[in-house]
Amino acid sequence: MPAPITITCAPCCWGVDDIRNPHLPRWEKVLDEAAAAGFDGLELGPYGYMPLDADLTAEALDRRGLSIVAGTIFDDLVSPGNRDNLLRQVDEICALLIALPKPKTHPGQRFAAPYLTIMDWGHDERDFAAGHADRAPRLDDAGWAGMIGNIRAIAEHALGRYGIRATIHPHAGGYIEFPDELARLVADIPAELAGLCLDTGHMAYSGMDPVQTLRRYWDRVDYIHFKDIDPAIFDQVMHQHIRFFDACAKGVMCPIGRGRIDYPAIRALLHELGYDGFITIEQERDPRNSGTILDDLAASREFLRQVGF
């Protein structure tokens, strides 16, 4: 029998990636629609989107039968001078996570949710090179050491003070994106300190095979994100000088099952390896392109059901 998997969603399905965007939906609308779409869990989204008031957020979640499976740090992980800001986010996000309704625990999970998912972001030279391993600049040794130092500090603080497991998420347009960077990261961050949150869409966008990459790093994978890539739009944006989220605004991420990623093969792999935990659907978009969100989520869920999730 397949191991139990819970499918959740994230605010980026509503276009919530940058809280400075004036077009974002209200956080209560995201909760309403996540519940209406049949989910019982979701992520917090970017720092500062959902209220840091634990009582307010907990009541809103409880009223809708929702729980939070992960918080997110989506920020500059490279600069040593950003350390205090990063650790402040750890404190505020993790204090909120432990005060909210706890998600279910699956018998085979290595580490119980909620997680703190860590992503590097905020560098123009990498944003415009998303998906292009051949032209994306790499960090020098000092820059890499600074990033690893920040990641270690985040993970140690989250675990030591709050008991929250950090999961590092390679992300298109950040300094952890391509195969060489993922391999170096895994070598430099011990398994007891932090795991991986691998994302099928970001792996494919960056030229990695999701099935092969999941298998290769399986002993480090604690949490998984699912998305899909429209092959025609992907081919178009790969020939443009474009930021990653501008590519998303063009629709490069599509409902699961309508794109280029082989989800039956992923399901077979997860069944073989006995994955038992959470998978979060993400379909980044421009928040102004909100008319199909519920239809897209329904299509993704139905396709995943048909292939055995």
Secondary structure, DSSP 8 states (H G I E B T S, - for coil): ----EEEEE-GGGGT-S-TT-TT---HHHHHHHHHHTT-SEEE--STTSS-S-HHHHHHHHHHHT-EEEEEEEEE--S-GGGHHHHHHHHHHHHHHHHHS------TT-SS-S-EEEEEE---HHHHTTTT-TTTS----HHHHHHHHHHHHHHHHHHHHHH--EEEE---TTSSS-SHHHHHHHHHHS-TTTEEEEEEHHHHHHTT--HHHHHHHTGGGEEEEEE-EE-HHHHHHHTTS---HHHHHHTT-EE-TTSSS--HHHHHHHHHHHT--EEEEE-----TT--TTHHHHHHHHHHHHHHTT-
